[in-house]
Amino acid sequence: MTVPGVLQLLVFMAVMALLAIPMGRYMHRVFEGRRTFLDPVLVPCERFIYRFCGMDPTAEMHWTTYGLALLALNLAGFVVLFALILLQQVLPLNPAHLPKVPFWVAWNTAVSFVSNTNWQVYGGESTLSYLTQMWLTVQQFLSPITGICFFLAVVRGFSRQNTDLLGNFWRDFVRTLLWISIPGAIVGTVVLVGLGSPQNFSPYTVVHTLQGASQTIAQGPIASMTSIMQLGDNGGGYMNMNAAHPFEAPNAASLLFQLLLGFLIPVGCVYLFGLMVKDRRQGWAIYATMALMFIPLTLIMYHAEAAGNPILAQFHLSGTANMEGKEVRFGPALSSLFNSGTTAVSWGSIAAANDSMTPIGGLIPLFNMMTGEVIFGSWGVGMVGMLAYAVLAVFLAGLMVGRTPEYLGKKIQAFEVKMSVLAMIVPSFVILIFAALSVMLKPGLGAIANPGPHGLSEVLYAFASGVGNNGSAFGGLNSAAPWYAATVGFAMLFGRYPMYLPLLAMAGSLGRKQRVPVSAGTFPTHGAMFVGLLAGTVVIVGALVFFPALALGPLAEQFAMQAGRLF
């Protein structure tokens, strides 16, 4: 580890804390209907959409109606995308004449992009046509917006009282699309083009090497897809190598800009939360909790990758950093920051091969996802996951002091705790059950390329990535095989929607409650004690659920490596 490498992480977190303020304030103005500098252009567009679709943006919804609207939009997106992928060979904008996509790969891809996972079991440039890739980009606009709508509904449950209404889904959706997604993607695209990413519809270029071989260089609308992919925390990428490809990240400045894009909305949501509940200290307490987990975990990953493999010492290469699977332009420090960040923020793009990490280095992104991706998380979803942990934390604190727990002036009772725990249990259950079946059944075993604990880590990572709607992969696993294409697809569904509905129900219950005045016995939820309790709840719950599986996977591999054995 080097001092510049550590400072890089600390400066990045400080910059994100500063950017959270203007981003959160801007989003608050958008969702409160206050005037912004984009209103002269966007308000007429908004009104046209409402008239054309027959929507009434002033009609607020019960949590069940809000949830049904969200599910209906996602279902429509799945149907359209699934059909386009299956029929791409007969549709236009396919200059490479790419063939039909296998059924389970099409299923996996459609579910992936609708659920904001963007898990890719294919090479984008060699499997999907321009038309299909562009429609994936459309879905990359839409899928994160449903997450922020979910966040808005849940926070309204905390901030309102004596009401069953949590806002209007269609108004939240349209305003997010017009005021946040589209302007942000345009700015991001212009910057990425300026930094060297291609943006065209030209046919693939065929060149001849000095050795006489031919090579096909894929291109296309890369900058625009990368922009909305990173801004929307979608994961995946136009190129199979993601940000390690020089077209997606031509230089270190481009990679750091993509990190800023990916963190911008999640940290803005943290500050927005404080504004919506009318106590900015609550938002900063959540930010401190997330940073308290993210910084040490990233430093552990950086240390493991900078130290490298101790077995190399016998070849007089001790102290050599682990550069296997890493871009030499980025090195261990920036690669660790990027890969840890994209599994904490839940967008899954990578700048280095996770499968080539040291066992402890690979453990960190895996653990980030197993927490439910609440360390910042994607557009609002990670923030709501952290609120579920906050409900559980104040419940535990209430048990310790022998009084009814409260959070943000609302009494936390049995129903809210049950809904929070249900939202945590279902995703964890899906990861462990599917992983267990995969290492027991022949179809799952046949797709594992690596033996021993590393193979188990690959399987755990696949389902954690699917359930966490992350989209990154560990490699070494034939995820395009029918078994994994099908089961990871189901994991994506179970990881997202069983979390949405219980927490929307919890928000509906909280919205009906009367706010309780602060008293001498109220447990403060904006101080250092609460930050420590909340971080401990996240880590302990994650460790208790997944520790046996992690002990058999990356931890066993680490101990074996220390003993001189590799797999």
N, C-alpha and C positions, 0 to 999 in steps of 0.2 A: 504494500500500500504506500501511496505517496501523499504528501501534504496537498498538492494541487488536486489530486483525485478526491480527497475528502472535502476540500473546500468547494469543489464543483457541486457536490451534493448539497452542502449547507447553503451555498449561495442560491442554488436552484430553488430550495424550499422557501428561502426568504423572498425570492422574486414571486413565487406563487402566492405567498401570503399577501403580498402587496397587490398583485393582480386580482385577488379574490374580491377586494373592496369595490373597484369600479365595475367589475363583471357582475357581482351580486346586486349592486345598486341599479345597474342597467336592467337586469332581469326583473327586479322588483318593480321598476317603472313600467316595464312591458306588461307584466301580469296584473298590475293594479290599474292598467288602462291610462296611465299618465302620459303626458306628451314626451316624445323622443324626437331626435333630429331626423329619423327616418319616416316619421308619420306622414308628411306630405305625399310621399310615394306609396307607402304601404297601406295606409288606412283605406284608400279607394280599392286596392286589391283585396283587402280583408272583407269589405262590404260586398264586393262582387262575388266572392267565394260563398258567403253566407246566403246571398240571394240565389245564386246558381244551384246550390245544394239544398236549399229550403231549410236552412238551419236558423234557430233562434238562439243567439249567443247569450241572451239574458236569462234563459231558463236554466236554473241550477238543478243539479242531479243528486239523487240519493246514491249511496255508495254502490248499490247493486246496479243501478242504471249506468253509472260512471264506468264500472267494471265491464258491463256488457258492451258498451260502446268501444272500449279499449280492445276487448277480445274480438269484436266484429271486424274492426279495422285490421288487426293482425291476421285474421283468417282470410280476408280478402287479399291481403298482400301475399300470403302463402300460395293461394290458388293461382294468381296471375304469374308469380315467379316460377312456380313448379311447371306450369304449362310452357313458359318461354324456354326454360332449360331443356325440357324434353323435346321441344320442336325446333331447337336452334339450327339444325342441319338444313331445314327448309325455309328458314327465315333470312331476311337480308342482313347486311353488315357482317358478313362472315368471309372476309377476303382470303383467309387461310383454309377455307373449306373444311372446318373442323367437324368431326362426325357427331353422331348422337351420344349423349351422356348416359351412362348406365343408370337404371332406375333408382337404386339405393343411393348413388352419389347425388342424383338430382333431388331426391327426398332430403338427404342430409343438408345439401346446400340451401334448399328453399327454407327449411326450418331454421338453419343457421342464420341466414340474413334477415329473416323476419323477427327472430328472437334477439337480434343485436349481438349474436355470438361471432359470426363470420369465421367459424371453423372451416378450414379448407382441406378437403381430402383429395385435391387435384392441383395441378399446376395451372394457375389462372391463364397465363399467356399461351399455354399449349392445349387447353381443354375448352375454353369458353370463347365465343365470338364477341366481336365488339358490341353487338346489340345486347347480348346477355350480360356482359361486363357493365355496360351502361345502366341496365335495369338493376343490377346489383347496387350500383351507385344510388339509384332512386331509393331503393330499400334502405340504403345506409343513411339517407336523409330521414326516412320515416321511423325506423325502428328505435333510434335513441329518443325520439320525441315522445313516444309512448312511455318511456321511462321517466322523463321529466314531468309528464302529466300525472303519472302515478305518485311521484314525489309531492307535487302540488296538492293533490287530494289528501294525502296522508298528513301533511303539515297543516292543512286547513282544519283537520280533525283536532289537532293540538291547539290551534290558535283561536278557534271559534267555540262558542258555547250555546247550549239550548237550541241546537239545530240538527236536522238530518241531512243538510245539504252540503256538498263538498265542492261546488263549482260546476262548470260546464266543460266536459271533456273536449268538445269540438272547438270551443273558444281557446282553451289552453293549447290545443294542438295547432290550430291555425296561427296563433300569435307566435308560438315557438318556431314554427316553420318559416314564417315571413320575417320576423325580427331577429332571430338568432341563427338558425341553421343556414339559410341561404346567404345572408351577408357574410357570416363567418367563413363559409366555404369559398365564396368569391375572393375574399381577402387572402385566405390561405392559399388558394390556387395561384393567384398573382405572385405571392411571395415565393412559392415553390418553383414556379417557372423562372423567376428571377434568379433563384439559387441553382438552376440547372436541370430541373425535371422536365421531360418531354410532355407535350400536350398536342397530339395530332391524331389524324385518322389515316395515316399513311400505311400502305401495305408493309408487312414485315420485310426487313432488309436482309438479303443474302449476300454474304461476303466470303471471300476465299482467303484462307490463311496462308502463311509462308510455307507450311508443310504440304500445301496442295489440297487440303480438306475444305469443305464448305461449312459455313455456320450461319444459322438464321438468328437474326437479332430482332426480338419482339419489341414493339413500341405501341403507341396508342395514346388515349386520354389518361395518362398516368398521373399528372399533377392534380387534376380535378378529383380523381378517385382517392388519391392519397390524402388530399386536403379534407374531404368530408369523412374519410375513414378515420383519420386521426382526431379531427375535431369532434366527431360523433362517437368516439371510443368504440369503433366498430371492430377493429382487428383485421386480421387477414392482410390482403394487399393485392394490388394488380399483378405483381410479380410473386412467384412462389417463395422467393428469398426475403420478401418483405423489405424492411429498411436496410438490409445488408446489400441490396442490389443498388448499383450506382445510379440507376435511373430514378429510384424512389428516394434515395438519400445520397445526392452527389457529393456531399461533404459533411463535416461535423456541424457546421452552422445549420444545415438543413435538418440534421437529426435532432439538434437541440430545439429548433423551431417546432418540429413535430411533437416533441415532448411538451412544449408549452401549449400547443393546440390540444393535446390529449388531456392535460390537467386543467385547462382553463374553465370549462363548464363545471366539472366536479367541485373545484374549490369555490367557484362562484355560487354553487348551490349551498355550500356550507355557510357562506356569509348571508345568502338569501334566506336561509332558515332562521338566522338570528333576527333579520328584519321582519319576517312574517310573524314570528312569535313575540315581536316587540321587545327583544332582549338580546342585543348583539353579543353579550357575554356568553350566551348559550352556544352561539355559532362558533365563537373562538375556542370554547371548551371542546367542542367536537373536533375542530381543526387540530388542536393540541394533541388530542387522543390519537388521531390519525397519524400525525407527524411523529408522535412518540413511538409508534409501531413501525412506521415506514423507514425512518432514518436508521435505527439499529439493524433492521433486517437487511437493508441495502448495504450497510457497512459490512455485515457478516458475509454477504455474497461477494462483495468486492474483495474482502480479505481472502476468502477461499480461492477466488480466481487469480488474485495476485500471487498467492503462495504457490499455487500449482500442485502438481502431483509429487508427493514425497518419494515415490519409487524412482523418480528420475535421478535422485541423489546417487544411486549406484552407477549411473553413467556420467557422473561429475557434472550434472546439470541442476544441482540444487539451487533453489531460489528463483528458478525460471517460472515466469507467469504462465498460466494455462491459456495459450492462444489458439488451441484447437477449436475450430468452428467460429472463430471471431474475425471480424473485419480488422485488418491491421490499421486502418485509418482511425478506428475508434478505441481499440485496446481494452483492457479489463475494466477500467474505471467507467468510461462512458457506456460500454456494453452492459455492465452491471446496473448502472443507473437506469438505462433504457429498459432492459428486460424486467427488472424489479418493478419499475414504474408502470409498465404496461400490464403486469399481472395484479398490481395493487389497484390501478385505475380501471382495469377490466376492459382493455381494448386489444390486447393480445398480439399486436404487431411486434416483431422482434428485430434486433440488430445483430444477434449472435445466436448460434444454435443451442437451444436449451439442452439437447441431448449430449452436447459436448462439454457441458459444465462439469465441475467436480461434484461429487455427491452432495456436499453441503450447499454448493452454489445452486444446484438444481432443486434442492429442498426449499429454498426461499420462495421462488415463484409458485411452487406447488402449495406451500403453506399460505401464501397470500390469497390464493384462490379458495383454499379450504376454510378460510375465515368467513366465506360468503362474499368476498371481495368488497368488504366494507372499509378498507383502508383507502379512502377517497371514492373508489368505485366509479361506475359509469354515470351517465346523466341522471342524477337523482336517485338511482336505484341503490347505489352504495350508501348514500346518505340515509335512505329509509331503512336499509339493513342495519346501519349503526343505531338508528332510533329504536329498532327492535331490541338490540342489545342494551340500549339505555333503559328501556322499560324493564328488562330482566335485571339490570344492575340495581335500579332503585328498588325493585322488589326484594332482591337479596339484602340490600341495605335496610329495608323496612323490617325484614325478619330478624336482622341482627339487633336492631334497637327496639323491637317490639311495638311498631306502630304501622298504620296503613301507609303504604308508600305513595308518594306523589311525584309527578314529573310535569313541569311547566304549569303548575297550578291545577292539574287534573289528578284525581285519585286513580291509582292503578289497582284494578281489582282482578278477580280470577279470569274474566273473559279476555282482558287485554294481555295477561300473561300467557294464557293458552294460545292465543293467536300469534304472539311473538315466537313462542317455542315451536309452534307448528310450522311457521315460516322458516325456522332454522333446521328442524328435524328432517323435513321431507327432502331437501337437497342433499343433506349428509347421507340419508338412507339410500338415495339413488346412487350416489358415488360408490358407496361400499358394496351394495348389492350387485350392481353391474360389473364392478371390478372383480368381485368374488366369482361371479359366473364366468367371466372372461378367462380367468386362470384355471377354471375347472373344466370347461367344455372345449371340445376339439376345434370348433370354428374360431373361438377366441385365441386358443393356444397357437393355432396354425399361422396367425398373423403377427406373432411376437418374434422379432429377429434376434433379440439379445437374451441370453439365459440369466438365471439368478436374480438377485434383488434389483438389478438395473431394469430387467424386463418388467418386474412388478411396478417399478416407478413409472415406466412408460404407460402402463395400463391405468394406474391411478391418475396420472397427469391427464390422459385423454378424457376421462369422465369428469375430473375436477374442472377441466377447461370447458367441457360442454355444459355441465351444471352451473358453473359460475358465469356462463355466457361470456367467456373470455376469448376463445378462438385460437390461442397459441397452442403449439404442439411440442412434445418432447422428442419426436423423431424415433427412428428404429422400430416403428410400429406401422404395419400396413393398414392405415386407417381407412383406405378405400375398399378394403375387403367387405363383403356384404354384412358380416356380423357387426363390425365396428361402425360402418356407415349407418346401419339401421339403429343400433343401440345408442350411439352417441347422439343421433337425431332425437330419439326419445328422451335422452338425458337433458338435452337443451330445452325441450318443452317442459319437463318436470322441474327443471331448475329455475324457470322464470315464472310461469303462471301460478303454480301452487304457493309462490311467495307473494304474488300480487294480491290474490283474493283474501287470504287471512289478514294481511295488513290493511287492506281497504276496509275490511269489516271492523278491525280495531279502530281505524280512524272514524268510522261511522259511530261507533260506541262512544269514543272520546268527544266527538262533536256534540253529542246530546247532553253531556255533563256540564254542570255548573262549575265555574272556576272557584277553587278553594283559596281563601286568603292565606298569605304567607304567615307562619307563626314561628314561635321560638323552637318548635320541634321539627320544622321543615328541614329536610336534608338539602343543602345547597348543591345545585347541579351546574355550577359555573366555576368551581374552584379546583385546585390541584388534587384534592382528595377524590373528587368525582372523576377527574381525568384518569387517575390511577386505577380507580375501581372499574371504570368502563373499559380501559385497556386490558386490565386483568381478566375481566369477564370474557372479552373476545378471545384472548390467548388461551385461557383455561378451557373454555368450551371447545375451541378448536383442537386443543391438545388432547382433551379427554376423549373426543369422538374419534380422532384420526391417529392418535399416537401409536396404537398397535400396528396399523397399516404402515405408517411412516417408519416404525422401528424395523419392519421386515423389508422395507424398500431402501430409501436413501441412507438412513442411519446405518443399516447393516452393511451397505456398500462402502460407507465411509470407514467403518471399523475394519472391514476387510482390506481396504486400500492401505490403511495405516499398518496392517499386518503384512503387507507386501503381496496381496492377492488382488488380481483384476478379473473382471468378467467381460 
